[in-house]
């Protein structure tokens, strides 16, 4: 199964069912210029957590299916 992603911008707008988030978000928002968004954790490590597209800061989340017992 392919990985699915969702994104949330700084205003709370959500973008669902993304397979190629960088490409799809760029097309949805209508801006080809995309920058990676980084965040530091409490240990000083830096990690990629989303994208800046136009004036939107988008945080990515990987969506996994729920499989209860």
mmCIF file of the N, C-alpha and C atoms, coordinates in Angstrom:
data_MODEL
# 
_entry.id   MODEL 
# 
loop_
_atom_site.group_PDB 
_atom_site.id 
_atom_site.type_symbol 
_atom_site.label_atom_id 
_atom_site.label_alt_id 
_atom_site.label_comp_id 
_atom_site.label_asym_id 
_atom_site.label_entity_id 
_atom_site.label_seq_id 
_atom_site.pdbx_PDB_ins_code 
_atom_site.Cartn_x 
_atom_site.Cartn_y 
_atom_site.Cartn_z 
_atom_site.occupancy 
_atom_site.B_iso_or_equiv 
_atom_site.pdbx_formal_charge 
_atom_site.auth_seq_id 
_atom_site.auth_comp_id 
_atom_site.auth_asym_id 
_atom_site.auth_atom_id 
_atom_site.pdbx_PDB_model_num 
ATOM 1   N N  . UNK A 1 1  ? 0.840  -1.170 0.000  1.00 0.00 ? 1  UNK A N  1 
ATOM 2   C CA . UNK A 1 1  ? 0.000  0.000  0.000  1.00 0.00 ? 1  UNK A CA 1 
ATOM 3   C C  . UNK A 1 1  ? 0.894  1.246  0.000  1.00 0.00 ? 1  UNK A C  1 
ATOM 4   N N  . UNK A 1 2  ? 0.527  2.245  -0.797 1.00 0.00 ? 2  UNK A N  1 
ATOM 5   C CA . UNK A 1 2  ? 1.267  3.487  -0.863 1.00 0.00 ? 2  UNK A CA 1 
ATOM 6   C C  . UNK A 1 2  ? 1.038  4.306  0.402  1.00 0.00 ? 2  UNK A C  1 
ATOM 7   N N  . UNK A 1 3  ? 2.061  5.066  0.767  1.00 0.00 ? 3  UNK A N  1 
ATOM 8   C CA . UNK A 1 3  ? 1.920  5.952  1.913  1.00 0.00 ? 3  UNK A CA 1 
ATOM 9   C C  . UNK A 1 3  ? 1.033  7.132  1.530  1.00 0.00 ? 3  UNK A C  1 
ATOM 10  N N  . UNK A 1 4  ? 0.173  7.522  2.450  1.00 0.00 ? 4  UNK A N  1 
ATOM 11  C CA . UNK A 1 4  ? -0.673 8.700  2.275  1.00 0.00 ? 4  UNK A CA 1 
ATOM 12  C C  . UNK A 1 4  ? -0.264 9.758  3.280  1.00 0.00 ? 4  UNK A C  1 
ATOM 13  N N  . UNK A 1 5  ? -0.352 11.000 2.851  1.00 0.00 ? 5  UNK A N  1 
ATOM 14  C CA . UNK A 1 5  ? 0.001  12.123 3.701  1.00 0.00 ? 5  UNK A CA 1 
ATOM 15  C C  . UNK A 1 5  ? -1.150 13.116 3.750  1.00 0.00 ? 5  UNK A C  1 
ATOM 16  N N  . UNK A 1 6  ? -1.144 13.917 4.792  1.00 0.00 ? 6  UNK A N  1 
ATOM 17  C CA . UNK A 1 6  ? -2.030 15.069 4.859  1.00 0.00 ? 6  UNK A CA 1 
ATOM 18  C C  . UNK A 1 6  ? -1.177 16.244 5.313  1.00 0.00 ? 6  UNK A C  1 
ATOM 19  N N  . UNK A 1 7  ? -1.631 17.436 5.006  1.00 0.00 ? 7  UNK A N  1 
ATOM 20  C CA . UNK A 1 7  ? -0.911 18.642 5.403  1.00 0.00 ? 7  UNK A CA 1 
ATOM 21  C C  . UNK A 1 7  ? -1.892 19.607 6.055  1.00 0.00 ? 7  UNK A C  1 
ATOM 22  N N  . UNK A 1 8  ? -1.379 20.372 7.004  1.00 0.00 ? 8  UNK A N  1 
ATOM 23  C CA . UNK A 1 8  ? -2.164 21.414 7.664  1.00 0.00 ? 8  UNK A CA 1 
ATOM 24  C C  . UNK A 1 8  ? -1.352 22.697 7.604  1.00 0.00 ? 8  UNK A C  1 
ATOM 25  N N  . UNK A 1 9  ? -1.970 23.777 7.103  1.00 0.00 ? 9  UNK A N  1 
ATOM 26  C CA . UNK A 1 9  ? -1.254 25.056 7.054  1.00 0.00 ? 9  UNK A CA 1 
ATOM 27  C C  . UNK A 1 9  ? -1.441 25.818 8.366  1.00 0.00 ? 9  UNK A C  1 
ATOM 28  N N  . UNK A 1 10 ? -0.817 26.971 8.472  1.00 0.00 ? 10 UNK A N  1 
ATOM 29  C CA . UNK A 1 10 ? -0.835 27.727 9.724  1.00 0.00 ? 10 UNK A CA 1 
ATOM 30  C C  . UNK A 1 10 ? -2.214 28.284 10.069 1.00 0.00 ? 10 UNK A C  1 
ATOM 31  N N  . UNK A 1 11 ? -3.144 28.243 9.124  1.00 0.00 ? 11 UNK A N  1 
ATOM 32  C CA . UNK A 1 11 ? -4.509 28.726 9.369  1.00 0.00 ? 11 UNK A CA 1 
ATOM 33  C C  . UNK A 1 11 ? -5.482 27.589 9.683  1.00 0.00 ? 11 UNK A C  1 
ATOM 34  N N  . UNK A 1 12 ? -4.988 26.349 9.671  1.00 0.00 ? 12 UNK A N  1 
ATOM 35  C CA . UNK A 1 12 ? -5.833 25.206 9.977  1.00 0.00 ? 12 UNK A CA 1 
ATOM 36  C C  . UNK A 1 12 ? -6.472 24.552 8.765  1.00 0.00 ? 12 UNK A C  1 
ATOM 37  N N  . UNK A 1 13 ? -6.205 25.046 7.573  1.00 0.00 ? 13 UNK A N  1 
ATOM 38  C CA . UNK A 1 13 ? -6.718 24.440 6.342  1.00 0.00 ? 13 UNK A CA 1 
ATOM 39  C C  . UNK A 1 13 ? -6.030 23.093 6.151  1.00 0.00 ? 13 UNK A C  1 
ATOM 40  N N  . UNK A 1 14 ? -6.788 22.057 5.819  1.00 0.00 ? 14 UNK A N  1 
ATOM 41  C CA . UNK A 1 14 ? -6.211 20.724 5.652  1.00 0.00 ? 14 UNK A CA 1 
ATOM 42  C C  . UNK A 1 14 ? -6.230 20.297 4.192  1.00 0.00 ? 14 UNK A C  1 
ATOM 43  N N  . UNK A 1 15 ? -5.259 19.476 3.848  1.00 0.00 ? 15 UNK A N  1 
ATOM 44  C CA . UNK A 1 15 ? -5.105 18.927 2.503  1.00 0.00 ? 15 UNK A CA 1 
ATOM 45  C C  . UNK A 1 15 ? -4.928 17.424 2.681  1.00 0.00 ? 15 UNK A C  1 
ATOM 46  N N  . UNK A 1 16 ? -5.845 16.643 2.126  1.00 0.00 ? 16 UNK A N  1 
ATOM 47  C CA . UNK A 1 16 ? -5.897 15.209 2.395  1.00 0.00 ? 16 UNK A CA 1 
ATOM 48  C C  . UNK A 1 16 ? -5.513 14.364 1.185  1.00 0.00 ? 16 UNK A C  1 
ATOM 49  N N  . UNK A 1 17 ? -5.222 13.084 1.452  1.00 0.00 ? 17 UNK A N  1 
ATOM 50  C CA . UNK A 1 17 ? -4.969 12.051 0.437  1.00 0.00 ? 17 UNK A CA 1 
ATOM 51  C C  . UNK A 1 17 ? -3.831 12.425 -0.509 1.00 0.00 ? 17 UNK A C  1 
ATOM 52  N N  . UNK A 1 18 ? -2.753 12.918 0.043  1.00 0.00 ? 18 UNK A N  1 
ATOM 53  C CA . UNK A 1 18 ? -1.588 13.290 -0.755 1.00 0.00 ? 18 UNK A CA 1 
ATOM 54  C C  . UNK A 1 18 ? -0.655 12.092 -0.882 1.00 0.00 ? 18 UNK A C  1 
ATOM 55  N N  . UNK A 1 19 ? -0.275 11.766 -2.099 1.00 0.00 ? 19 UNK A N  1 
ATOM 56  C CA . UNK A 1 19 ? 0.680  10.688 -2.331 1.00 0.00 ? 19 UNK A CA 1 
ATOM 57  C C  . UNK A 1 19 ? 2.069  11.276 -2.568 1.00 0.00 ? 19 UNK A C  1 
ATOM 58  N N  . UNK A 1 20 ? 2.150  12.337 -3.345 1.00 0.00 ? 20 UNK A N  1 
ATOM 59  C CA . UNK A 1 20 ? 3.387  13.091 -3.576 1.00 0.00 ? 20 UNK A CA 1 
ATOM 60  C C  . UNK A 1 20 ? 3.151  14.510 -3.056 1.00 0.00 ? 20 UNK A C  1 
ATOM 61  N N  . UNK A 1 21 ? 3.329  14.718 -1.746 1.00 0.00 ? 21 UNK A N  1 
ATOM 62  C CA . UNK A 1 21 ? 2.896  15.977 -1.141 1.00 0.00 ? 21 UNK A CA 1 
ATOM 63  C C  . UNK A 1 21 ? 3.519  17.235 -1.744 1.00 0.00 ? 21 UNK A C  1 
ATOM 64  N N  . UNK A 1 22 ? 4.801  17.224 -2.038 1.00 0.00 ? 22 UNK A N  1 
ATOM 65  C CA . UNK A 1 22 ? 5.440  18.428 -2.586 1.00 0.00 ? 22 UNK A CA 1 
ATOM 66  C C  . UNK A 1 22 ? 4.800  18.822 -3.911 1.00 0.00 ? 22 UNK A C  1 
ATOM 67  N N  . UNK A 1 23 ? 4.668  17.876 -4.805 1.00 0.00 ? 23 UNK A N  1 
ATOM 68  C CA . UNK A 1 23 ? 4.098  18.136 -6.133 1.00 0.00 ? 23 UNK A CA 1 
ATOM 69  C C  . UNK A 1 23 ? 2.623  18.521 -6.041 1.00 0.00 ? 23 UNK A C  1 
ATOM 70  N N  . UNK A 1 24 ? 1.862  17.743 -5.299 1.00 0.00 ? 24 UNK A N  1 
ATOM 71  C CA . UNK A 1 24 ? 0.416  17.966 -5.219 1.00 0.00 ? 24 UNK A CA 1 
ATOM 72  C C  . UNK A 1 24 ? 0.073  19.278 -4.515 1.00 0.00 ? 24 UNK A C  1 
ATOM 73  N N  . UNK A 1 25 ? 0.766  19.597 -3.433 1.00 0.00 ? 25 UNK A N  1 
ATOM 74  C CA . UNK A 1 25 ? 0.500  20.854 -2.729 1.00 0.00 ? 25 UNK A CA 1 
ATOM 75  C C  . UNK A 1 25 ? 0.858  22.051 -3.602 1.00 0.00 ? 25 UNK A C  1 
ATOM 76  N N  . UNK A 1 26 ? 1.958  21.932 -4.338 1.00 0.00 ? 26 UNK A N  1 
ATOM 77  C CA . UNK A 1 26 ? 2.360  23.002 -5.249 1.00 0.00 ? 26 UNK A CA 1 
ATOM 78  C C  . UNK A 1 26 ? 1.282  23.260 -6.294 1.00 0.00 ? 26 UNK A C  1 
ATOM 79  N N  . UNK A 1 27 ? 0.693  22.192 -6.831 1.00 0.00 ? 27 UNK A N  1 
ATOM 80  C CA . UNK A 1 27 ? -0.368 22.324 -7.828 1.00 0.00 ? 27 UNK A CA 1 
ATOM 81  C C  . UNK A 1 27 ? -1.646 22.892 -7.218 1.00 0.00 ? 27 UNK A C  1 
ATOM 82  N N  . UNK A 1 28 ? -2.024 22.416 -6.033 1.00 0.00 ? 28 UNK A N  1 
ATOM 83  C CA . UNK A 1 28 ? -3.250 22.876 -5.369 1.00 0.00 ? 28 UNK A CA 1 
ATOM 84  C C  . UNK A 1 28 ? -3.150 24.363 -5.034 1.00 0.00 ? 28 UNK A C  1 
ATOM 85  N N  . UNK A 1 29 ? -2.013 24.771 -4.483 1.00 0.00 ? 29 UNK A N  1 
ATOM 86  C CA . UNK A 1 29 ? -1.831 26.151 -4.047 1.00 0.00 ? 29 UNK A CA 1 
ATOM 87  C C  . UNK A 1 29 ? -1.546 27.067 -5.228 1.00 0.00 ? 29 UNK A C  1 
ATOM 88  N N  . UNK A 1 30 ? -0.985 26.508 -6.283 1.00 0.00 ? 30 UNK A N  1 
ATOM 89  C CA . UNK A 1 30 ? -0.731 27.296 -7.488 1.00 0.00 ? 30 UNK A CA 1 
ATOM 90  C C  . UNK A 1 30 ? 0.563  28.086 -7.435 1.00 0.00 ? 30 UNK A C  1 
ATOM 91  N N  . UNK A 1 31 ? 1.555  27.531 -6.762 1.00 0.00 ? 31 UNK A N  1 
ATOM 92  C CA . UNK A 1 31 ? 2.849  28.196 -6.664 1.00 0.00 ? 31 UNK A CA 1 
ATOM 93  C C  . UNK A 1 31 ? 3.933  27.141 -6.864 1.00 0.00 ? 31 UNK A C  1 
ATOM 94  N N  . UNK A 1 32 ? 4.821  27.351 -7.812 1.00 0.00 ? 32 UNK A N  1 
ATOM 95  C CA . UNK A 1 32 ? 5.856  26.364 -8.116 1.00 0.00 ? 32 UNK A CA 1 
ATOM 96  C C  . UNK A 1 32 ? 7.067  26.449 -7.197 1.00 0.00 ? 32 UNK A C  1 
ATOM 97  N N  . UNK A 1 33 ? 7.227  27.575 -6.493 1.00 0.00 ? 33 UNK A N  1 
ATOM 98  C CA . UNK A 1 33 ? 8.377  27.733 -5.601 1.00 0.00 ? 33 UNK A CA 1 
ATOM 99  C C  . UNK A 1 33 ? 8.069  27.066 -4.258 1.00 0.00 ? 33 UNK A C  1 
ATOM 100 N N  . UNK A 1 34 ? 8.842  26.040 -3.930 1.00 0.00 ? 34 UNK A N  1 
ATOM 101 C CA . UNK A 1 34 ? 8.630  25.267 -2.703 1.00 0.00 ? 34 UNK A CA 1 
ATOM 102 C C  . UNK A 1 34 ? 9.934  25.220 -1.918 1.00 0.00 ? 34 UNK A C  1 
ATOM 103 N N  . UNK A 1 35 ? 9.855  25.518 -0.627 1.00 0.00 ? 35 UNK A N  1 
ATOM 104 C CA . UNK A 1 35 ? 11.003 25.417 0.282  1.00 0.00 ? 35 UNK A CA 1 
ATOM 105 C C  . UNK A 1 35 ? 10.676 24.384 1.356  1.00 0.00 ? 35 UNK A C  1 
ATOM 106 N N  . UNK A 1 36 ? 11.691 23.652 1.804  1.00 0.00 ? 36 UNK A N  1 
ATOM 107 C CA . UNK A 1 36 ? 11.486 22.716 2.905  1.00 0.00 ? 36 UNK A CA 1 
ATOM 108 C C  . UNK A 1 36 ? 11.356 23.504 4.209  1.00 0.00 ? 36 UNK A C  1 
ATOM 109 N N  . UNK A 1 37 ? 10.523 22.997 5.100  1.00 0.00 ? 37 UNK A N  1 
ATOM 110 C CA . UNK A 1 37 ? 10.319 23.589 6.419  1.00 0.00 ? 37 UNK A CA 1 
ATOM 111 C C  . UNK A 1 37 ? 10.974 22.661 7.443  1.00 0.00 ? 37 UNK A C  1 
ATOM 112 N N  . UNK A 1 38 ? 11.820 23.211 8.284  1.00 0.00 ? 38 UNK A N  1 
ATOM 113 C CA . UNK A 1 38 ? 12.559 22.421 9.274  1.00 0.00 ? 38 UNK A CA 1 
ATOM 114 C C  . UNK A 1 38 ? 12.166 22.824 10.683 1.00 0.00 ? 38 UNK A C  1 
ATOM 115 N N  . UNK A 1 39 ? 12.396 21.889 11.630 1.00 0.00 ? 39 UNK A N  1 
ATOM 116 C CA . UNK A 1 39 ? 12.126 22.149 13.046 1.00 0.00 ? 39 UNK A CA 1 
ATOM 117 C C  . UNK A 1 39 ? 13.215 21.488 13.878 1.00 0.00 ? 39 UNK A C  1 
ATOM 118 N N  . UNK A 1 40 ? 13.572 22.104 14.970 1.00 0.00 ? 40 UNK A N  1 
ATOM 119 C CA . UNK A 1 40 ? 14.525 21.524 15.914 1.00 0.00 ? 40 UNK A CA 1 
ATOM 120 C C  . UNK A 1 40 ? 13.759 20.820 17.022 1.00 0.00 ? 40 UNK A C  1 
ATOM 121 N N  . UNK A 1 41 ? 14.309 19.676 17.490 1.00 0.00 ? 41 UNK A N  1 
ATOM 122 C CA . UNK A 1 41 ? 13.706 19.016 18.641 1.00 0.00 ? 41 UNK A CA 1 
ATOM 123 C C  . UNK A 1 41 ? 14.437 19.457 19.911 1.00 0.00 ? 41 UNK A C  1 
ATOM 124 N N  . UNK A 1 42 ? 14.048 18.920 21.050 1.00 0.00 ? 42 UNK A N  1 
ATOM 125 C CA . UNK A 1 42 ? 14.617 19.353 22.334 1.00 0.00 ? 42 UNK A CA 1 
ATOM 126 C C  . UNK A 1 42 ? 16.088 18.974 22.483 1.00 0.00 ? 42 UNK A C  1 
ATOM 127 N N  . UNK A 1 43 ? 16.563 18.037 21.659 1.00 0.00 ? 43 UNK A N  1 
ATOM 128 C CA . UNK A 1 43 ? 17.953 17.597 21.726 1.00 0.00 ? 43 UNK A CA 1 
ATOM 129 C C  . UNK A 1 43 ? 18.847 18.350 20.746 1.00 0.00 ? 43 UNK A C  1 
ATOM 130 N N  . UNK A 1 44 ? 18.283 19.294 20.003 1.00 0.00 ? 44 UNK A N  1 
ATOM 131 C CA . UNK A 1 44 ? 19.064 20.069 19.058 1.00 0.00 ? 44 UNK A CA 1 
ATOM 132 C C  . UNK A 1 44 ? 19.156 19.471 17.669 1.00 0.00 ? 44 UNK A C  1 
ATOM 133 N N  . UNK A 1 45 ? 18.447 18.364 17.423 1.00 0.00 ? 45 UNK A N  1 
ATOM 134 C CA . UNK A 1 45 ? 18.427 17.756 16.093 1.00 0.00 ? 45 UNK A CA 1 
ATOM 135 C C  . UNK A 1 45 ? 17.442 18.507 15.209 1.00 0.00 ? 45 UNK A C  1 
ATOM 136 N N  . UNK A 1 46 ? 17.780 18.636 13.941 1.00 0.00 ? 46 UNK A N  1 
ATOM 137 C CA . UNK A 1 46 ? 16.917 19.319 12.988 1.00 0.00 ? 46 UNK A CA 1 
ATOM 138 C C  . UNK A 1 46 ? 16.301 18.295 12.058 1.00 0.00 ? 46 UNK A C  1 
ATOM 139 N N  . UNK A 1 47 ? 14.995 18.429 11.781 1.00 0.00 ? 47 UNK A N  1 
ATOM 140 C CA . UNK A 1 47 ? 14.344 17.500 10.866 1.00 0.00 ? 47 UNK A CA 1 
ATOM 141 C C  . UNK A 1 47 ? 13.364 18.231 9.953  1.00 0.00 ? 47 UNK A C  1 
ATOM 142 N N  . UNK A 1 48 ? 13.167 17.651 8.775  1.00 0.00 ? 48 UNK A N  1 
ATOM 143 C CA . UNK A 1 48 ? 12.242 18.181 7.772  1.00 0.00 ? 48 UNK A CA 1 
ATOM 144 C C  . UNK A 1 48 ? 10.824 17.843 8.227  1.00 0.00 ? 48 UNK A C  1 
ATOM 145 N N  . UNK A 1 49 ? 9.960  18.862 8.344  1.00 0.00 ? 49 UNK A N  1 
ATOM 146 C CA . UNK A 1 49 ? 8.613  18.625 8.864  1.00 0.00 ? 49 UNK A CA 1 
ATOM 147 C C  . UNK A 1 49 ? 7.500  19.121 7.959  1.00 0.00 ? 49 UNK A C  1 
ATOM 148 N N  . UNK A 1 50 ? 7.870  19.712 6.798  1.00 0.00 ? 50 UNK A N  1 
ATOM 149 C CA . UNK A 1 50 ? 6.836  20.190 5.891  1.00 0.00 ? 50 UNK A CA 1 
ATOM 150 C C  . UNK A 1 50 ? 7.429  21.083 4.821  1.00 0.00 ? 50 UNK A C  1 
ATOM 151 N N  . UNK A 1 51 ? 6.573  21.966 4.282  1.00 0.00 ? 51 UNK A N  1 
ATOM 152 C CA . UNK A 1 51 ? 6.981  22.846 3.194  1.00 0.00 ? 51 UNK A CA 1 
ATOM 153 C C  . UNK A 1 51 ? 6.442  24.252 3.390  1.00 0.00 ? 51 UNK A C  1 
ATOM 154 N N  . UNK A 1 52 ? 7.152  25.212 2.817  1.00 0.00 ? 52 UNK A N  1 
ATOM 155 C CA . UNK A 1 52 ? 6.667  26.580 2.705  1.00 0.00 ? 52 UNK A CA 1 
ATOM 156 C C  . UNK A 1 52 ? 6.370  26.779 1.226  1.00 0.00 ? 52 UNK A C  1 
ATOM 157 N N  . UNK A 1 53 ? 5.111  27.055 0.921  1.00 0.00 ? 53 UNK A N  1 
ATOM 158 C CA . UNK A 1 53 ? 4.694  27.271 -0.466 1.00 0.00 ? 53 UNK A CA 1 
ATOM 159 C C  . UNK A 1 53 ? 3.944  28.595 -0.496 1.00 0.00 ? 53 UNK A C  1 
ATOM 160 N N  . UNK A 1 54 ? 4.491  29.554 -1.224 1.00 0.00 ? 54 UNK A N  1 
ATOM 161 C CA . UNK A 1 54 ? 3.909  30.891 -1.216 1.00 0.00 ? 54 UNK A CA 1 
ATOM 162 C C  . UNK A 1 54 ? 3.978  31.441 0.192  1.00 0.00 ? 54 UNK A C  1 
ATOM 163 N N  . UNK A 1 55 ? 2.850  31.887 0.722  1.00 0.00 ? 55 UNK A N  1 
ATOM 164 C CA . UNK A 1 55 ? 2.808  32.417 2.088  1.00 0.00 ? 55 UNK A CA 1 
ATOM 165 C C  . UNK A 1 55 ? 2.315  31.377 3.093  1.00 0.00 ? 55 UNK A C  1 
ATOM 166 N N  . UNK A 1 56 ? 2.179  30.120 2.658  1.00 0.00 ? 56 UNK A N  1 
ATOM 167 C CA . UNK A 1 56 ? 1.673  29.068 3.543  1.00 0.00 ? 56 UNK A CA 1 
ATOM 168 C C  . UNK A 1 56 ? 2.792  28.209 4.105  1.00 0.00 ? 56 UNK A C  1 
ATOM 169 N N  . UNK A 1 57 ? 2.712  27.933 5.387  1.00 0.00 ? 57 UNK A N  1 
ATOM 170 C CA . UNK A 1 57 ? 3.620  27.018 6.061  1.00 0.00 ? 57 UNK A CA 1 
ATOM 171 C C  . UNK A 1 57 ? 2.823  25.748 6.320  1.00 0.00 ? 57 UNK A C  1 
ATOM 172 N N  . UNK A 1 58 ? 3.216  24.652 5.682  1.00 0.00 ? 58 UNK A N  1 
ATOM 173 C CA . UNK A 1 58 ? 2.453  23.410 5.738  1.00 0.00 ? 58 UNK A CA 1 
ATOM 174 C C  . UNK A 1 58 ? 3.207  22.327 6.505  1.00 0.00 ? 58 UNK A C  1 
ATOM 175 N N  . UNK A 1 59 ? 2.568  21.792 7.534  1.00 0.00 ? 59 UNK A N  1 
ATOM 176 C CA . UNK A 1 59 ? 3.131  20.689 8.306  1.00 0.00 ? 59 UNK A CA 1 
ATOM 177 C C  . UNK A 1 59 ? 2.572  19.393 7.735  1.00 0.00 ? 59 UNK A C  1 
ATOM 178 N N  . UNK A 1 60 ? 3.466  18.417 7.466  1.00 0.00 ? 60 UNK A N  1 
ATOM 179 C CA . UNK A 1 60 ? 3.047  17.136 6.898  1.00 0.00 ? 60 UNK A CA 1 
ATOM 180 C C  . UNK A 1 60 ? 2.842  16.088 7.983  1.00 0.00 ? 60 UNK A C  1 
ATOM 181 N N  . UNK A 1 61 ? 1.869  15.222 7.734  1.00 0.00 ? 61 UNK A N  1 
ATOM 182 C CA . UNK A 1 61 ? 1.590  14.088 8.605  1.00 0.00 ? 61 UNK A CA 1 
ATOM 183 C C  . UNK A 1 61 ? 1.424  12.853 7.740  1.00 0.00 ? 61 UNK A C  1 
ATOM 184 N N  . UNK A 1 62 ? 2.011  11.743 8.166  1.00 0.00 ? 62 UNK A N  1 
ATOM 185 C CA . UNK A 1 62 ? 1.805  10.479 7.471  1.00 0.00 ? 62 UNK A CA 1 
ATOM 186 C C  . UNK A 1 62 ? 0.545  9.838  8.035  1.00 0.00 ? 62 UNK A C  1 
ATOM 187 N N  . UNK A 1 63 ? -0.367 9.433  7.148  1.00 0.00 ? 63 UNK A N  1 
ATOM 188 C CA . UNK A 1 63 ? -1.637 8.848  7.556  1.00 0.00 ? 63 UNK A CA 1 
ATOM 189 C C  . UNK A 1 63 ? -1.501 7.336  7.505  1.00 0.00 ? 63 UNK A C  1 
ATOM 190 N N  . UNK A 1 64 ? -1.788 6.673  8.627  1.00 0.00 ? 64 UNK A N  1 
ATOM 191 C CA . UNK A 1 64 ? -1.744 5.218  8.665  1.00 0.00 ? 64 UNK A CA 1 
ATOM 192 C C  . UNK A 1 64 ? -3.124 4.696  9.006  1.00 0.00 ? 64 UNK A C  1 
ATOM 193 N N  . UNK A 1 65 ? -3.527 3.590  8.384  1.00 0.00 ? 65 UNK A N  1 
ATOM 194 C CA . UNK A 1 65 ? -4.854 3.051  8.667  1.00 0.00 ? 65 UNK A CA 1 
ATOM 195 C C  . UNK A 1 65 ? -4.948 2.456  10.081 1.00 0.00 ? 65 UNK A C  1 
ATOM 196 N N  . UNK A 1 66 ? -6.098 2.618  10.679 1.00 0.00 ? 66 UNK A N  1 
ATOM 197 C CA . UNK A 1 66 ? -6.352 2.048  11.999 1.00 0.00 ? 66 UNK A CA 1 
ATOM 198 C C  . UNK A 1 66 ? -6.692 0.578  11.832 1.00 0.00 ? 66 UNK A C  1 
ATOM 199 N N  . UNK A 1 67 ? -6.052 -0.257 12.608 1.00 0.00 ? 67 UNK A N  1 
ATOM 200 C CA . UNK A 1 67 ? -6.341 -1.697 12.563 1.00 0.00 ? 67 UNK A CA 1 
ATOM 201 C C  . UNK A 1 67 ? -6.534 -2.186 13.975 1.00 0.00 ? 67 UNK A C  1 
ATOM 202 N N  . UNK A 1 68 ? -7.762 -2.137 14.438 1.00 0.00 ? 68 UNK A N  1 
ATOM 203 C CA . UNK A 1 68 ? -8.069 -2.569 15.796 1.00 0.00 ? 68 UNK A CA 1 
ATOM 204 C C  . UNK A 1 68 ? -8.047 -4.071 15.924 1.00 0.00 ? 68 UNK A C  1 
ATOM 205 N N  . UNK A 1 69 ? -7.940 -4.517 17.162 1.00 0.00 ? 69 UNK A N  1 
ATOM 206 C CA . UNK A 1 69 ? -7.914 -5.968 17.419 1.00 0.00 ? 69 UNK A CA 1 
ATOM 207 C C  . UNK A 1 69 ? -9.303 -6.507 17.606 1.00 0.00 ? 69 UNK A C  1 
# 
